[in-house]
């Protein structure tokens, strides 16, 4: 009898499966003041510490700048992140975000985007601050709740901010940057040398 006959009785070792432990990091602040205050730096620091503690390898960074969260795809770095996730063959296991309100404040759109990332691209979202991940159904539910809460916070902020802006304009003040050739002085300017009790717009040397 040939030895080949007995081969069918031999239990063969299962092939080793490759574990994907690569992650990307997305950081964002909504204003230049936050960038100056090192918010981006500590977002990155916490993401790196989380990756180290959980055996994850950071292969790419996105964001690292200040971009408004009014619209998801008006943010260049955010758009770049999502586009690369959908197109690349070497997809990361997950995207690390310090807090979910850094990822998006668009509410329903953010939920749809999360669903696409997790269930179509098989890329998870992990909130570094809390450790909550879309890897489990409960974790995904908590992530979605946080995205809705971020949208609610944005709406509540607008409810408080818009009346004040309206009153500011009705009082004859100028909102925004001064036109080219003019210098803006007032209580809300960042340059302390231009602080003034009342708003003034003066022609400067360029304007002359």
C-alpha positions, 0 to 999 in steps of 0.5 A: 500500500502506498504511503500516499493513502495515509496522507488524507488522515494527516491533520494539516496546520491551518495557514497563518492569517495576516493580521492587519494592525496598521492604522491612520491618524486624523487630527483637526482643530476648527480655528488657528487659535486652537492650533497655536494652543498646541491642540493638534500636538496633543491629539497626535500624542494621544493617538501615538500613545494609544497605538503603542499600548494596543500594538497598532502601527501608525502608517499615515497621518492626515489633518494636522491643520485647522479646518471648519467642520461646517461641511465634511467635504469642504475640508481638504485634509478630510476629503483626502483621508476619505478618498484615500481610504476608498481607493487604496488596496492596503486599507488600514485596520482603523482610523484613530481620532482623539474625539469624534467631534474632531472627525465630523459635526455633520450629523446624518452625513457623518453617520452615513459616512461611518457606515460606508467606512465600516461596512463597505471599506472594513475600516474602523473608527476608534476614539482615542480619548475613550477607547470606543471603537466600531469593532463591536455593535455597542461600540459602533452605536456609541460612536454614532451617538457621539457624532449626533451629539457633535451636530447638536453642539454645533447647532446650539453654538449657532443659537448662541452665536448668531444673535450676538453677531447680529447685534454686533452688526446692527451697532454699526460694526464690521464683521470679518477681516478688514478690506485690503489696504485697511487696518481693523482695530477693536475689541475682537482683533487678535493683534493686541497692538490693535486693540481698541475700546471701539471698532475702527477701520483705518487706511494703512500704507498699502491703502494709501 
